[in-house]
Amino acid sequence: MMTSDSEEEVLFNLSNGKQYIALQDLTKSRKSQIEQPRDASTLSVFANLFKCYTGAGILGLPFAFRYSGVAAGIICLIFVSFMCTFSMVCLVRCKNALSQHSSCHSNLSYSDVVLILLGRRFSIILDITVIAFQFGAVIIYFVFVSENITPYFTKLSDVEARWCWMLFISPVYIGLSWLRSLKYIGVISFIAEVSIIAGLVASSTIGIIQMSRDVIPGLAFQVEISPPWKTLALMFGMAAFAFEGAGVVIPTESSMKKPQNFNKVLVFVLVCATVMYICFGVLMYCAFGDETGKSTGQITENIAQFADHMPNKTFWHFIQLLIRFSLVLGIGLSVSVQLIVVIDIFEKELFKAGRLSPNNMYWKQNLIRAFITLLGLALAATGLSFGHMISLTGAFSGTLIQFIFPVACYLKCFSSEMSKGERCFMYILGISGALFGVLATYVTLVEIFS
């Protein structure tokens, strides 16, 4: 670990040319902003990080284990978890070092760190990548809801059912996108989180019953240590999406009352998330074997099969409907939270001074929000696969946000103080993330179009 003196020396050497200009411009733009208070307790930081790192990506992991097998899937998840943890710790160190120089400690964001260290071009690329990741998550959530509701449109074809659902539900989601009060969004987020947890607990219970009683006979699972590279690439993409909390790491650290404890909290959160992901993914895959998410990539189809094989079908069909409703409610409400980031970036760019007339600004913003929502619904209605969309979003956007940019920033900020071994390790980490990301993106696109 470097001392604060060495960090200041690195920053002094860094402050020339483009980096110096970026620092000066950023400092001027932030002087009028109110510094964020450090008043968040360690417990509240843990809760916030845990909530962000345990999102809907967990629902795709049983399907991912079907591709990779148990052993290779566990190794891949642990590897991605380590890469994510280490990269986020590096990113926070860069932010803390830069904040000492730029005099805007609590206001520095992920994008600001990239702007100062890598330049405006890469900062724009990061913003585009964040939009792609968040909008990809919106589409994934829409696909999940669609695939769990459209089977009940029994008199329509799959295509007709998807578009009818989109037209039916679009006013609800447009209304949610128009919410501006964080108070209401916070309530929606809480309801969504409780619903998802309830659905996961109930699903896990059914998985345990299936394993202990063999309700659906003849299901087999694979314990592969060296699966085909294509299937492992899909697992990497899904794992990268599952650890989707990179965007909240810097704001959360900036609000922490005792920032010296942040790294310990972050590591503990990611260890807990990794254990939970492995337990749920392995449990559901071992319960339903090679039939796990076979048609849609979702565990809800296997729970419906389980209900069909139980003696008291009426009761178990009611239970599986409750589980489906709980997960659909949770994922469906989470869309509004995911849309916030996309809408915020678009509105900041579109409504900069001089670009659009300030007249009727409220309704212009509502029109843009409605368009973004309808675009997500339309893409979901095309029949995209839930599992493949998770892998594609994680492989393309998640890899850049969680692995490549943090490593590049760290090398730029601290390279002169690092040993050859440390520098080599950072390059290996960044290149490995890039190669896995490119490979997983390619394999997923081939799967989608085939």
RABEL-V20951 format. One record per run of one state. SS is the DSSP state (A for helix, B for strand, O for the rest). FROM is the first residue (numbers start at 1). LEN is the number of residues. If there is no record, write none. Layout:
SS&FROM&LEN  SS&FROM&LEN
This chain:
O&1&3  A&4&11  O&15&2  A&17&14  O&31&9  B&40&1  O&41&1  A&42&12  O&54&2  A&56&13  O&69&1  A&70&33  O&103&2  A&105&3  O&108&2  A&110&9  O&119&1  A&120&33  O&153&5  A&158&20  O&178&4  A&182&32  O&214&15  A&229&14  O&243&3  A&246&10  B&256&1  O&257&2  A&259&33  O&292&8  A&300&10  O&310&3  A&313&38  O&351&10  A&361&20  O&381&5  A&386&32  O&418&2  A&420&30  O&450&1
